[in-house]
Every structure is written in C-alpha cells, then in structure tokens.
Amino acid sequence: MSEVVSVLGVKIKVLPTRTALEEIKELLAKGGAHCLFFVNAHTLNLAYEDVGYRVALNSADLVLNDGIGVEIAARLFGVRFPENLAGTDFIPRLCALARDLNLSLYLLGSRPGVAEMAAAKLQAALPGLDVVGAHHGYFSKEEEDEVIRAIQEASPDILLVGFGNPLQEQWIALHQEVLRVPLSVGVGAFIDFAAGRVRRAPCWARRARMEWVFRLMLEPGRLWRRYILGNPKFLWRVLRARLSAARARKEDGRWA
C-alpha cells in the first residue's frame, strides 16, 4: 500500500515515477473510467478556497505531486516525496507507456490548432504512438455535447485535458463516466509545451526547482498573483495546519 500525505485537505500519493506508471497500468487493467491529477501550490490554494474543487481532486484515482511548494509542505508533515512528478515531465513518460502498450491518446485543450500540432510532435518523438483525435479547449457550452461525442467516437484509452486549473479537473470529474475513457488526465499547459507554443525552462532551472520563476518572467502579467502572492499564502496555510495538528496531538497527550 503506497503512502499518502494530506496537504490542505487533498490526498497525494507518495510515489517515484516508475511506481506511479505501474499504478496507472493497474488502473487501466481494471476496466472502468479512472483519472489522474497533479497538484501544485496554486492548485492546493484553489482547493483550500473551494470545497467543490477539493472534492473533485480527491475523487481522482491518483493524485501526484508537482513542484517545490508541495514538497516543502509534505516535509513539514514528515513526508518526503522520492521525486518531483511535474506533469510536463511525467506526461511524456505516460505517452511512451501508451506507445509501448498499444494504447491510444486524445488531446483536448489549448487554442485552435495547437492540440493537433502537439499530437504531430509527440508522434514524431515517439514513432508508433497512436493519437486518435485532438480538439481545442475553446468550445462553448453549446458545443460541449459535440466535443464529448467526438471523444466517445474516437474511443481513446487515455484522454489528456489541458484547460488549466481548476477547470480541467472539474470538467473531468463531471464528465468522467459519460466519456467512458479508461484514463483521463489533467495536464495543464502540457499541450502548449508539446506543440512548442510555450517554452519550458532550461534544464538547470528545472533541476534547481525554479521553473516557476522562469514562467513568471515569461508571463508576469498573468502569473504574478499566482506566484508572488499565492506561494507565501500557500506556505502560511500549510504552516498553520501543521501547528494546528501539533497542538491537537499535544492536547491528546501525544507530541508531534
């Protein structure tokens, strides 16, 4: 049984990449519809403020850690993640697994034409990868049924949904059963990265766990609230939760 740590009410599995991929294989072998989400400091801030979103995250079969903020939070509770499972690094591994197991993908998200570009680049990087469809994420409520029908007709094994947080996780949780996809995954900006539309941070920045600084420099107008205000707010909330848990244990006659 794999270890689980709860951060601001969201349960996160403590797994290395290889074991996470094995758990995904087990989910796919079970049959039925499953989902995989990644959480970072921003995601957990949103879940802290919105109980419905927190419920959607906890409904996933697998929730994995993304980013240094979640790592620091877990350490405050005495848990160490073996790896940072950032979605933009993990999803290519998942695509390689899909290729090796002859599983098909469908890409849903980003601006018109971007998902198709991402599909072409993924297939070039992973010869034999079966992408059975792609659709942008800028559809209206009136067009939603048509998008769902297209996914149902394509019948992918894995659906990658890149709407951003919290929309992608809420959309997957709401439509998971009707979509009838064995595995739906919230992938954030992965489709943009895979298409080459948005640049990843250089390797040294990723190794230093400073990719968020690079993204902030690229899009300060859009991301400054998330990082400059959101990161300290997240750490304060986690620290307060840790102190509250320690007080509760002390009152019960047990030390933290």
C-alpha positions as CSV (number, residue, x, y, z in Angstrom):
1,M,0.0,0.0,0.0
2,S,1.6,3.3,-1.1
3,E,2.0,6.2,1.4
4,V,-0.4,9.1,1.2
5,V,0.1,12.6,2.6
6,S,-2.8,15.1,3.0
7,V,-1.9,18.7,2.2
8,L,-4.6,21.3,2.8
9,G,-7.2,18.5,2.6
10,V,-6.0,17.0,-0.6
11,K,-4.6,13.4,-0.5
12,I,-1.4,13.0,-2.6
13,K,0.3,9.6,-3.3
14,V,4.0,9.4,-2.4
15,L,5.5,7.6,-5.3
16,P,8.5,7.6,-7.7
17,T,7.8,7.8,-11.4
18,R,8.3,4.1,-12.0
19,T,5.8,3.1,-9.4
20,A,3.3,5.7,-10.5
21,L,3.4,4.3,-14.0
22,E,2.9,0.8,-12.6
23,E,-0.2,2.1,-10.7
24,I,-1.5,3.6,-13.9
25,K,-1.1,0.2,-15.7
26,E,-3.0,-1.4,-12.9
27,L,-5.8,1.1,-13.2
28,L,-6.0,0.5,-16.9
29,A,-6.2,-3.2,-16.4
30,K,-9.1,-2.9,-14.0
31,G,-11.5,-1.5,-16.6
32,G,-13.9,1.4,-16.0
33,A,-13.1,5.1,-16.1
34,H,-10.2,6.5,-14.0
35,C,-8.5,9.8,-13.6
36,L,-5.1,11.2,-12.7
37,F,-4.5,14.7,-11.4
38,F,-1.3,16.7,-10.5
39,V,-1.3,19.3,-7.7
40,N,1.0,22.2,-7.0
41,A,0.9,25.1,-4.6
42,H,-1.6,27.0,-6.9
43,T,-3.9,24.0,-7.3
44,L,-3.9,23.5,-3.5
45,N,-4.6,27.1,-2.8
46,L,-7.7,26.9,-5.1
47,A,-8.8,23.7,-3.4
48,Y,-8.4,25.3,0.1
49,E,-10.8,28.1,-1.0
50,D,-13.3,25.9,-2.9
51,V,-14.6,22.8,-1.3
52,G,-16.2,21.6,-4.5
53,Y,-12.8,21.7,-6.2
54,R,-11.2,19.9,-3.3
55,V,-13.8,17.1,-3.6
56,A,-13.1,16.9,-7.4
57,L,-9.4,16.5,-6.7
58,N,-9.9,13.8,-4.1
59,S,-12.2,11.9,-6.4
60,A,-9.2,11.0,-8.6
61,D,-7.8,7.5,-8.5
62,L,-4.3,9.0,-8.4
63,V,-3.1,12.5,-7.3
64,L,0.6,13.2,-7.8
65,N,3.0,16.0,-6.5
66,D,4.1,18.8,-8.8
67,G,6.6,21.4,-7.6
68,I,8.7,22.5,-4.7
69,G,5.8,24.1,-2.8
70,V,4.1,20.7,-2.3
71,E,7.5,19.1,-1.4
72,I,8.1,21.7,1.4
73,A,4.5,21.2,2.6
74,A,4.9,17.4,2.8
75,R,8.3,17.8,4.7
76,L,6.5,19.9,7.3
77,F,4.4,16.8,8.0
78,G,7.4,14.5,8.0
79,V,7.0,13.1,4.5
80,R,9.5,13.2,1.6
81,F,8.5,12.7,-2.0
82,P,11.0,10.5,-3.8
83,E,10.7,12.6,-7.0
84,N,9.0,15.8,-8.3
85,L,6.4,14.4,-10.7
86,A,5.7,17.6,-12.6
87,G,3.1,16.9,-15.2
88,T,5.1,18.4,-18.1
89,D,7.8,15.8,-17.4
90,F,5.6,12.9,-16.4
91,I,3.2,13.0,-19.3
92,P,5.9,12.2,-21.9
93,R,6.7,9.1,-19.8
94,L,3.0,8.3,-19.9
95,C,2.9,8.8,-23.7
96,A,5.8,6.4,-24.0
97,L,4.0,3.9,-21.9
98,A,0.9,4.2,-24.1
99,R,3.0,3.6,-27.2
100,D,4.6,0.5,-25.6
101,L,1.2,-0.9,-24.6
102,N,-0.5,0.0,-27.9
103,L,-2.8,2.4,-26.1
104,S,-4.4,5.4,-27.9
105,L,-4.4,9.1,-26.9
106,Y,-6.8,12.0,-27.4
107,L,-5.6,15.6,-26.8
108,L,-8.1,18.2,-25.6
109,G,-7.1,21.7,-24.8
110,S,-5.3,25.0,-25.8
111,R,-6.1,27.2,-28.7
112,P,-7.5,26.0,-32.1
113,G,-4.8,24.1,-34.0
114,V,-2.4,23.7,-31.0
115,A,-3.6,20.2,-29.9
116,E,-3.0,19.0,-33.5
117,M,0.5,20.4,-33.5
118,A,1.2,18.8,-30.2
119,A,-0.1,15.4,-31.5
120,A,2.2,15.6,-34.5
121,K,5.3,16.4,-32.4
122,L,4.5,13.7,-29.9
123,Q,4.2,11.2,-32.8
124,A,7.4,12.3,-34.3
125,A,9.2,11.9,-30.9
126,L,7.5,8.6,-30.2
127,P,7.1,6.7,-33.5
128,G,4.1,4.3,-33.3
129,L,2.2,6.5,-30.8
130,D,-1.5,6.3,-31.7
131,V,-3.2,9.7,-31.4
132,V,-6.9,9.1,-32.4
133,G,-8.0,12.7,-32.1
134,A,-7.3,16.3,-31.0
135,H,-9.6,19.3,-30.2
136,H,-9.0,22.8,-28.9
137,G,-10.3,23.8,-25.5
138,Y,-12.1,27.0,-26.6
139,F,-15.5,25.4,-27.2
140,S,-18.8,26.9,-25.9
141,K,-21.3,25.2,-23.6
142,E,-23.5,24.7,-26.6
143,E,-20.6,22.8,-28.4
144,E,-19.7,20.7,-25.4
145,D,-22.0,17.7,-26.4
146,E,-20.4,17.6,-29.8
147,V,-16.9,17.5,-28.3
148,I,-18.0,14.7,-25.9
149,R,-19.4,12.7,-28.9
150,A,-16.2,13.2,-30.8
151,I,-14.2,11.7,-27.9
152,Q,-16.7,8.9,-27.5
153,E,-16.4,8.0,-31.2
154,A,-12.6,8.1,-31.1
155,S,-12.7,5.9,-28.1
156,P,-9.2,6.7,-26.8
157,D,-7.6,4.8,-23.9
158,I,-6.1,8.0,-22.5
159,L,-7.5,11.5,-22.6
160,L,-5.2,14.4,-21.9
161,V,-7.2,17.5,-20.9
162,G,-5.4,20.9,-20.8
163,F,-7.8,23.5,-19.6
164,G,-5.8,24.8,-16.7
165,N,-6.8,24.7,-13.0
166,P,-9.5,24.3,-11.7
167,L,-11.5,23.8,-14.9
168,Q,-9.7,20.7,-16.3
169,E,-10.2,18.7,-13.1
170,Q,-13.8,19.8,-12.6
171,W,-14.6,19.0,-16.2
172,I,-13.1,15.5,-16.0
173,A,-14.8,14.8,-12.7
174,L,-18.2,15.9,-14.1
175,H,-17.9,14.0,-17.4
176,Q,-15.7,11.0,-16.5
177,E,-18.5,8.4,-16.7
178,V,-20.1,9.7,-19.9
179,L,-16.8,10.0,-21.6
180,R,-16.1,6.3,-21.0
181,V,-12.3,6.8,-21.3
182,P,-10.2,4.4,-19.2
183,L,-7.8,7.2,-18.0
184,S,-8.4,10.9,-18.1
185,V,-5.5,13.2,-17.1
186,G,-5.4,16.9,-16.2
187,V,-2.3,18.1,-18.0
188,G,-2.3,21.9,-17.5
189,A,0.0,23.6,-20.1
190,F,1.5,20.4,-21.4
191,I,-0.3,20.6,-24.8
192,D,1.2,24.1,-25.3
193,F,4.7,22.8,-24.3
194,A,4.4,19.8,-26.5
195,A,3.4,21.9,-29.5
196,G,6.3,24.3,-28.9
197,R,3.9,27.2,-28.3
198,V,5.3,27.9,-24.8
199,R,9.0,27.4,-23.9
200,R,10.0,25.2,-21.0
201,A,12.5,26.5,-18.5
202,P,16.1,25.4,-19.2
203,C,17.2,22.1,-17.6
204,W,19.3,23.8,-14.9
205,A,16.3,25.8,-13.7
206,R,14.1,22.7,-13.6
207,R,16.8,20.8,-11.7
208,A,17.0,23.7,-9.2
209,R,13.2,23.6,-8.9
210,M,12.9,27.2,-10.2
211,E,10.8,26.6,-13.2
212,W,8.1,28.8,-11.7
213,V,10.5,31.7,-11.7
214,F,11.1,31.2,-15.5
215,R,7.3,31.0,-16.2
216,L,6.8,34.2,-14.1
217,M,9.4,36.0,-16.2
218,L,7.7,34.9,-19.4
219,E,4.2,35.9,-18.3
220,P,4.4,38.3,-15.4
221,G,1.0,39.9,-16.1
222,R,-0.8,36.6,-15.9
223,L,1.1,34.8,-13.3
224,W,2.3,37.4,-10.7
225,R,-0.7,36.8,-8.4
226,R,-0.3,33.0,-8.6
227,Y,3.4,33.1,-7.6
228,I,4.2,36.4,-5.8
229,L,1.0,36.3,-3.7
230,G,0.0,32.7,-3.9
231,N,3.2,31.0,-2.9
232,P,3.6,32.8,0.5
233,K,-0.1,32.3,1.1
234,F,0.2,28.6,0.5
235,L,3.2,28.2,2.8
236,W,1.4,30.1,5.6
237,R,-1.7,27.9,5.2
238,V,0.4,24.7,5.4
239,L,2.4,26.0,8.4
240,R,-0.8,26.9,10.2
241,A,-2.2,23.5,9.5
242,R,1.0,21.9,10.8
243,L,0.9,23.9,14.0
244,S,-2.8,23.1,14.5
245,A,-2.1,19.4,14.1
246,A,0.7,19.6,16.6
247,R,-1.5,21.4,19.2
248,A,-4.2,18.8,18.7
249,R,-1.7,16.0,19.3
250,K,-0.4,17.7,22.4
251,E,-3.9,18.1,23.8
252,D,-4.4,14.4,23.2
253,G,-1.3,13.7,25.3
254,R,0.9,13.0,22.3
255,W,3.7,15.1,20.9
256,A,4.1,15.9,17.2
